[in-house]
Amino acid sequence: MFRNLPPVCRWLIVGLIASAVLSLISSSLVVTVLPLYPEAILRGFQVWRLLTYPFFFMASGHALIASLFNLAWTCMLIAFFGGELEEIIHSDRFGKALGITVLASGVIFMLLDSQGVLAGPGILTMFVLGGFTYMWPKREISIFGIFWVKAWIIALVIFVVSVIPMSGFALDTSVTNLFAPFAGAFGAMAYLHITYRQYGFGRALLST
């Protein structure tokens, strides 16, 4: 399956796996280099952080199974939803739309919360989920071959789960926690709406 993925999604998964492996070797390096710290950009001119923050993925040796499950889940979302989306809109458009979303979101985050930290693949997963849902909102996805759920419901559930902190079930409404999922979904939907302007494009493809 991995070999059949279009190039952008394949490299996104490779980047996340590389980050997870590197975090097991040197967690301090991953924490120091990848996340978006507004102060590091404004005062240290570490502009690469505007593009590297989505690849921040910490794998803990003390909770290795949970870390591997989280990584596998993230990569599966990118492969399943992003792979088909990239094939339909083509890799160059998919890559440019994602790159612009990540870069613009990083800049906007700096303006909203100069003391916050933006890191993690949430913007990637919600980009592919938001884009997939825009194109095929009524597509039904098989859950373990037992029952079928519409794409928009899956996207909504994953979004809600992504904004619930691991320590409990109270919603974390901070800019740091909410920004990436919102930015990813909005970036994909805005691009696809500007490009195709109607939901009928996705449904027409499915009926051919």
Secondary structure as UniProt FT lines:
FT   HELIX           2..4
FT   HELIX           7..25
FT   HELIX           27..33
FT   HELIX           38..42
FT   TURN            43..44
FT   TURN            47..48
FT   HELIX           49..52
FT   HELIX           53..55
FT   HELIX           61..63
FT   HELIX           64..77
FT   HELIX           78..82
FT   HELIX           83..89
FT   HELIX           91..112
FT   TURN            114..115
FT   HELIX           122..135
FT   TURN            137..138
FT   STRAND          140..143
FT   TURN            144..146
FT   STRAND          147..150
FT   HELIX           151..162
FT   TURN            166..167
FT   HELIX           175..196
FT   HELIX           200..207
//
